[in-house]
Amino acid sequence: MARRGDKEKSRKHRVQDMTRERMEFRQTELGMLPEDWEVRPVKEVAGVNERTINKDFEFREIDYIDIDSVENGIINNIQHLKLSEAPSRAKRIVKKYDIIISTVRPNLKHFALVKEARPNTIVSTGFAVISSKKIEPKFLYYYLTTNKVTDYLTAIADSHTSTYPSFNPGVIENSLVPYPIEVEQQSIAKALSDLDSKIELNQQMNKKLEEIGRLIFKRWFVDFEFPNEEGKPYKSSGGEMAYNEDLGREIPKGWSVADLSDEFKLVMGQSPPGTSYNESGDGVVFFQGRADFGIRFPATRMYTTEPTRFAKKRDTLVSVRAPVGDINLALQDCCIGRGLAAIRHKSSSMSYTYYSMLTLKPVFDNFEAEGTVFGSISKVNFERIKIVAAPDKIVNFFESVVNPFDRKIEENTLQIQTLSSIRDSLLTKLMSGKIRVPVEAK
């Protein structure tokens, strides 16, 4: 009987031959695949939800990742918490190169490959944690996050009668995965991760640029250290301040406190008829609410042929229902539903508007819910929020300084979308064997 190593060598030589000549395919449970590929159940090559916090867990503080912190391959935030104060769902232990996929609303693509993890790194029980054993982890990650698999998980989640769409982690365990030889798995993973590295570089640049914008806004409009006539920090250089009773603190002399509506134009969203919704690109881009938001810009998933209320390109979008006060920017003219509002400063300053709304987050967080089912804020109460009104010349100066950073973020984001589209197209072809990567003999 041939040994396993001999079989692997034989398969490797067939792969090398087929990358030079015409490829042969065969029908499998996953469709047409190269004849030298196998098909295996995930549970045969990986474990699911194998490690959970128990009484023997030695750490009193954890690095916690919740579902909202993960989006389309990116872990945006890791919370450092005392275990005693962590949410009850903070239970699943993850290690480096584990795959996390949200079992709730899988269409929102809350999934990622954990590239770094400490022994106390914990994720929500809302994730399925997949630990590779007999398969290249990046290869498995890319396969499990293809649109084909996401659509499959979404269909199962939508068929459940629970209060929200979800699936049992066992669905992933019993799913099938294509299984080329190890070196080909690694080559496929590398081709895709090289593209992801370029995407991640742009994302890191965007994060730094936004941090700069936030710092400048805080220094100028919260700490009041905007440049004075001599270019020096206003407050610390002896700039005159005046106490304001509405705010209970000092603001620069000559500045005022106003209703938000005195400084900003606000458009509340209105949802078009449900029959007009489509995902095929007919009509106008439509954003319903917070669920459409991305890191800074919303993800285009839906269109409407009967648009109602509009946001203009580069308007700041604010969620006005469940939860109130999350922020994104419109990348194009779009229709907005009742879960959103579009806002822009009277000077049309895009950057000033965006960072102003970010600064109001504590106000939104403390806002008392108006509805009995959904937390919400009405247009009247939104417009009555008290803000510090800066002189137009300071606002315009801020815009001239910060807007180039924001335009660069926009440019990087459009490049990310292009690279992601290329990656997704390549992913489908690589995972079906329609494109084969070179495999070097060893």
N, C-alpha and C positions, 0 to 999 in steps of 0.2 A: 504494500500500500504506500502510495506517495506521501511523503511528509508535508506538513503545512507549509514549511519554508520553501519546499520545491514547488508547491502549488502557487505561492506568491510570486516566485521568480518566473514561473510560466506565464502567469497573468501579466506580469510586468513586461515581458517580451512581447506579448500580444498587444499591449497598449502602445508600446514603442512602434510596432509595425503599423498599427492602425492610425497613428498620428502622421505617418508618412503616406499611407495609402487610403483607399476608400473604407469608410467605417461601416461595420455591420451592426444592425440593431435587431432587438427581439422584443416581443410583447411581454410586459410584466404587469404586476398589480398597480404600478405607478405609471403605466403607459409605456411607450417605446423608449428603451434605454440601450446603450451599447451592449453588445453580447457578452463582453468581459466584465460587466458590472453585476454585482449581486444586489438583492433587496433584503433588508433585515428589519425586524421590529425595533423600535427605539429601546424597548426594555431589554433587548439583548446586548445593546452596545452602550447603554447609559442608564443611570439611576435617576429617579424622580422623587423629590422631597425626602431625601434620605436622612437629613440632619436637622433636628429641632431642639430648641432650648429645653433642657430638663433640669432636675434638681442638682445635677452634677456640673452644671454650667458655672465656670469659675469666675466670670467677669461681672463686675458691678456697673460698668459703663459699656455702652455699645455704639457702633457706627450703624445707623439705621437708614434703610432705603425704603421709601414708600412708593406706591404706584404712581402718584402724581409727579414724582421726581424723575421718572424714567419715560423717555419718549424716543421712539424710532432709533434705538441703538445708543442713545445718549443718557448717561446718568447725570442729571443736572444738579443734584443736591444730595449730600449725605449729612444726616443730622447726628450730632454727638449728644447722646442722652444717657441719663442714669437709667439703669435697667428698671428700677422701681417706679420710674416716672414714664416709661415708654408705653406706647399704646398696646393693648392686649393682643393685637395682631402681629406684633413684633416678635416672631417666633422662629422663622426659618434661618438656619445658619448657611452661609455661602462661602465658597472658597474661590481662589483665582481660577478663571476660565469656566466657571459655572455659567449657565444660561438661565436668565430669568424672563418669564413670559407671564403677563397678567392673565388670569383666568376670567377676568371681568371685562366685558366689552373688548374683545380681542381686535376688533376693527380699528381701535384707537392706537394700536401698535405700541403699547407700553411694554417693550421688550429690550433687552440688552445683553451683551456678553460682559461679564464681570472681569475686567482686566487686572484689577488689583483688589485684594481683600486681606484684612487682618483677621486674626482668630475670633475677634468679637464683632465681625461684620454680619449684620442681621437684615433680613428683608421681610416684608409683609407676607402674611399667609395668603394674601390675594395673588401672590406669584406662584407659579409652578417653577421649581428649581431643578434644572436638568444638569446632571453631572456626567460628563463623558468618561467612558472607561475603555472601550475598544474601538474608538473612532476619534479622528482629529476634532477637537472641540470647536474650532472655528468653522470647519466644514459643516458640522451638525448645526451650529448656530445659523449659518447662512441658509441652510436648507429649511430649518424650522421657521425662519422669518421670511420665506418667499411669499409672494402674494397668494400663491396657490394654497399653501398651508394656512395662512391667515384667513383666507376666505372659507376654508374648510372649518376652522375653529369657530369662525363667526357664525356660520350656518348652524352648527351644533349649539352654540350659545343662544342664538335667537330662537331655537326650538324649545328651550327650557321654559318652564312655567313659573320661574322665580320672579322676584320683583325687578330684577335687572338681568340682562343677558350674561350668562356665565357658562363655563364648562368644567367638568371634573378633570383633574390632572391625569387621571387614568386614560383619557382620550389621547394624550400625547404619548404615554407609555405604549399604547397599542397601535400607534401610528407606524407607518413604514417609512424607511429612509433609503435612498440609493446608496450603494456601498462599493465604490471603486477601491482599488488597492490604496494602501496608506500613503505612498508617495504622491499618488494622483490627488488624493484628498488634500494633502498639504499644498500641492501646486495650485489647486483650485482656490483654496482658502487664501493663499498668498496673493493671487491675482486680484481677488476681491478686497482683501484688507489693505492692499496698496492704494486702491481708490478711496477706501474709507479713511486712510491716513491723511490724504489730501483734503477730504471733507472735514475731518477733525481739526486740521490746522486752521482752516477758515473759521471754524466754530470757536476755536480758542482765541483767534484774533478778534472776532466779534465780541467775545466776552470781555476782553481787555479794553476794547474801544468803548463799550457801554460803561464799564467801570469808570473810565476817565470822564465820560459825560455825566455820570451820577455825582462824581466827586466835585466837578466844576459847578454843577447846579447847586449842590449842598453848600459849597463855599460861598457862592454868590447870593443865593436866595434864601438860605436858612441861617448861615453864619454871618451873612451880610458883609462878606469880604470881597465884594466885586471891586474892580479897579476904579479908583477915584480919578479926578481930573489929571493927577500926576502919574497915574498907572499903578498907584500903591493900594494895598488892601484897605477898603473903606473904614471898617469899624476899628481895626487895630491901629489905624493911622490917625485916630481922633475924629472920625466922621461923626456928625451930630446924630443922636438917636432920640426918639420920642416914645414915651410909654403909650401903649394902646390898650384901652380897657377891654375891648372885645376879645383880644387875644391874651391879655394878661401878661404881656411882655413888651419889650422895646422893639421898635422897627426904625429903619432910617428916616430921618426927618424929610418930609416931603412925600414919602410913600403913604399908601392908604390901605385900609381893609375894605374889601368889597364882596358882594355876592359873586359866586362863580359866573353867573350869567352876564355880569357886567364886563367880564374879561374874555369869556369863551362862548363860542356858538355850539349848542348842543342839539344833536338829532337823535331822538329815541327810535329804536328799531321797531319794525312791524312785520310780522311774518306773512309771507304771501300764501296763497292757497296751497295746501299739501299736494294737490294734484299737479302742481306746476314743478315740483321738485324732480330733479333727475341727476344722474352721475355721468351722463354721456357728453356733457359740455354744451348743451342747448341753452341759450339765453345768457343770463348774467351770473357771475360768481355769487354764491349765497352763503353767508355765515349766520347760523342760528344763535349760537351762544358760546359760552366758555369752552365747551367740548371741542370746538374747532380751533382753539388757540394752540400755538406752538411756543417755541422758546421766546421769540419776539414777534413773529409774523404768523397769522393763522394758516392752517393747511387747507388747500382747496380740495374739498370732497364733494360739494353739492352745487348745483346750478338751479336757477328758476327762470321760467319763461314769462312769469308775471311779477316782476320786481315791484316792491312797494317803497320802502325807505332806503335811501342811499348813503353810503360813506364814500368820500372822495379818496383818491390815492394819497397816502401819507397822513390821513386822519388817524388820530389815536382812538382805538376801540376799547371800550370799558364794559366789562360784564356787569349787568344791572340785576341779575338774578342768579342765585345759587351757584357760586358765591358772588357777592358784590365786590367790585373793585379790582378784578384781575385785568391786566393791561396787555394789549397787542397793538401792532401797527398795520394798517391796510397797505398791501403792496400794489393794489390796483383799485379802481373804482369798483364798488361791490354793493350788493343788497344786504341789509342787516335785519335779522329777525328780532323778536321781542326780548331776547336775552342780552342784547347789546345796545350800546349807545356810541355814536361817533362824535368826537369833540375836537375843536381846533381853536387856537387863540385868535383874537380879533385881528392880529397882525399877520395871520396865516403862518406863524412860526411853528414849524413841525416839531423841532427838537424841544423847544421850550414847552410846548403842549405835552409831549410825551413824558418828559422828566417831571413836570408839574403833577401829572396824574400819578406817577410812581410815588411821589412824595406824599400824596393824599391817601396812600394805602392804609395807614392807621385810622384815618377818619372812616374809610369804608369798612374796615374790620370791626369798628365799634358801632357801626350803624345798626339801629334797632330794626329787626325785620318788620316789614309792613304787612306781608301776606301771611296767611295761616298755613300754607303748604310750602311755599318757596320764600326764602329770604329775598327781599327786593328793595329797590329804591326807586321812587317815582321821579318824574322829570322835575316837579316842583321842588322836592327836597334836594335833588341833585343840584339844581340851579341856585339853591339858597345856601349851599356850603360856603362858609366864610374863608377867604383866601387873602394873602398879602398881594396887593396889586403893585407891581414894579413899573417904573417909568418905561415908556416905549423904547427910549434910546438904550436902556440897559438890556431889555429883552432882545432888541435887534442886534446888539453887540454880542450877547450870548449866542444867538443864532449863527452869527458869522464865525464864531470860534468853534462851536460844537457840531453844527450841521455837516461839515465835511467828514467828521467821524461817522455820523449816522448814514451819510450817503455811501461811505465805504462799507459799512455793515450791510446796507441794502445790496450793494454790488457783490459782496462776498456771498450773501444769501442766494442771490440769483445763480451764482456760480455753483453753490452747493446743490441747488435744485437740478442744474444741468448734470453735474457729476453723479448725483443720486439716480437720475434717470438712466444714465449710461450704465451705472452699477447694477440697477434693477434689471435692465435688459440683458446685460452680460450674465447676471446671476441665473436667470431663467435658462439661458442657453447652456451655461456650464453645468447646471444641476441636471439637465436632461441629456448631457453628453453630445449635444448638437455642435458645441465647440469643445475641442479637446486641448488641454494645455500640454506642452512638451514634458515628458517624463525622462529624466536622465538615468542611464544605466549606472549601477554601482557595483 
